[in-house]
């Protein structure tokens, strides 16, 4: 199964917040698992994320979208996923 990690928009008009979800790439409306939330309109920006689950999904082969990848790079989740992929270390 080809999985992707993406942002899914929620909220009211002009007041969006985002769920970070794992979905099947062939069925983009569904959601396999929710990893966290991202509220970019709040000051400071609010990011609630289960980093261990995110790293686990990336190590299993899930591809993050460009915007999610940037969030993960800021929070060192890509490093955790790389460590999970290396079984000898």
C-alpha positions as CSV (number, residue, x, y, z in Angstrom):
1,X,0.0,0.0,0.0
2,X,1.4,3.4,-1.0
3,X,0.9,5.8,1.9
4,X,1.5,9.5,2.2
5,X,1.6,11.9,5.1
6,X,-0.2,15.1,4.4
7,X,-2.1,18.1,5.8
8,X,-5.9,17.8,5.9
9,X,-7.7,21.2,6.3
10,X,-10.2,21.6,9.0
11,X,-11.8,24.6,10.7
12,X,-14.1,27.4,9.6
13,X,-13.9,29.9,6.8
14,X,-10.8,32.1,7.2
15,X,-9.8,30.2,10.4
16,X,-8.1,27.0,9.2
17,X,-6.1,24.5,11.2
18,X,-4.6,21.3,9.8
19,X,-4.6,17.7,10.8
20,X,-1.4,15.8,9.9
21,X,-2.7,12.4,8.7
22,X,-1.5,9.2,7.0
23,X,-3.6,8.3,4.0
24,X,-3.6,5.8,1.1
25,X,-2.3,7.7,-2.0
26,X,-5.0,6.0,-4.1
27,X,-7.8,7.2,-1.8
28,X,-6.9,10.8,-0.8
29,X,-10.1,11.5,1.2
30,X,-9.6,8.7,3.7
31,X,-7.4,8.7,6.7
32,X,-5.5,5.7,8.1
33,X,-4.2,7.5,11.2
34,X,-4.0,11.0,12.6
35,X,-0.5,12.0,13.7
36,X,-1.2,15.5,15.1
37,X,-2.4,19.0,14.4
38,X,-0.9,22.2,13.0
39,X,-2.4,25.7,13.6
40,X,-0.4,28.2,11.6
41,X,-2.7,31.2,12.4
42,X,-2.0,31.1,16.1
43,X,0.8,33.2,17.5
44,X,3.1,31.4,18.2
45,X,2.4,28.7,15.7
46,X,1.0,25.6,17.4
47,X,2.2,22.1,16.3
48,X,1.1,19.0,18.3
49,X,2.6,15.9,16.8
50,X,3.3,12.3,17.9
51,X,6.9,12.2,16.7
52,X,7.4,8.5,17.3
53,X,4.4,7.6,15.2
54,X,5.5,9.9,12.4
55,X,9.0,8.5,12.4
56,X,7.6,4.9,12.4
57,X,5.4,5.7,9.3
58,X,8.3,7.3,7.5
59,X,10.5,4.3,8.3
60,X,7.7,2.0,6.9
61,X,7.9,3.9,3.6
62,X,5.2,6.6,3.9
63,X,6.1,9.7,1.8
64,X,5.5,13.1,3.4
65,X,4.1,15.9,1.3
66,X,6.4,18.9,0.8
67,X,4.8,21.0,3.5
68,X,4.8,18.2,6.0
69,X,8.4,17.4,5.1
70,X,9.3,21.0,6.0
71,X,7.5,20.7,9.3
72,X,9.3,17.4,10.0
73,X,12.7,18.8,9.2
74,X,12.2,21.7,11.6
75,X,11.3,19.2,14.4
76,X,14.1,16.6,13.6
77,X,11.6,13.8,12.8
78,X,13.4,12.9,9.6
79,X,16.5,12.1,11.7
80,X,14.4,9.8,14.0
81,X,13.0,8.0,10.9
82,X,16.5,7.6,9.5
83,X,17.6,6.0,12.8
84,X,14.7,3.6,12.7
85,X,15.5,2.5,9.1
86,X,19.1,1.5,10.2
87,X,18.5,-1.7,12.2
88,X,22.1,-2.2,13.1
89,X,22.5,1.0,15.1
